[in-house]
Amino acid sequence: MELSLVTILLLIAIGIASGIINVLAGGGSNLTLPVLMVMGMPAEIANATNRLGIFLQSITGVLGFKSKGKLPTDDIGPILLPTLIGGLCGAIAAAFSPSWVLKPLLLGAMLTMALIILLRPSVVCPPPGTQAHKVSQRRSSWWWLGIAGFYGGFVQAGVGFILLGALAGSLRYDLIRANALKLICSLAFTAVALAVFISQDQVLWLPGLILGAGAMIGARIGVHFAVSVKQQTLKWFLFVMTLCGCIAALFF
C-alpha cells in the first residue's frame, strides 16, 4: 500500500491523539478506525491493522506507569488469565464475522459506560482510600475481565471503558492504577488478537507501524497527564470520551 507524505503525517497525528486518549480513558480507536477505513481499508483489515498501534502504545504506557510506581503487580496473573481467554475467543470470532456486527457492539458498550458514569460514578471512580480487591476475593471480576477480553479481541474500539468497569468497578482500583492495569490487559489480548489476524493475513504493516509510532508518543504524553491530574478530572475526561465514542459508533 503506497502512502503519501500527507497520509503518513495524518497517521502519526491520529496515532498521537489515540495514544493519549487510550492511556487516560479509552476510545482512541474511534479515531483510528475511521481514518484507516477512509484510506480504503475494509473494516476487517482496518480492525486488524489498528492492533499494531494498540500493541506498541500499550507497551509504552505500561513502562511509563511502572517507572512512576503506579502499576500494581501483585495480582497481574489472575487478572490476565480471563482477559487472555476472552481475547482469544473474541479475535477468532472477529476474524470470521461480518463487519456489520461491529457497530452494534461498539454502540452498546459506549452507551452502557456513559450511563454508568452519569448515574453511578462511584463504579468507575472509587472514593479515596478504597481498598482494592484481588480477583480471588471478587469471583465476579473473572467474568467481567473475560467479557472485556472478548470484546477487545473482537473489536478493540472502546475496550478501555469495559476494562475500567471491571478494574475500577469490580476490583475497586483507583482510576490511575486501573488505567495502568488496563494497558497490561490490552497488551495481553492485543498480542493474542494480532497473532490471529496476522495468521489470516489481515494486517497491513506499513500504515500500522506508522500509526504505532505516533501512538507510542501519545502514550508517553498520556502517562504524564494521568499521574498529574485529579481523579475527578480523569472521570469527566472518561465521560466525554465515552460520549464521543457513542457519536463515532453512530456515524462510522
Helices and strands as residue ranges (DSSP letters): H 5-24, H 29-38, H 43-67, H 76-95, G 99-101, H 102-119, G 121-123, G 135-137, H 140-154, H 159-164, I 165-170, H 175-199, H 205-226, H 231-251
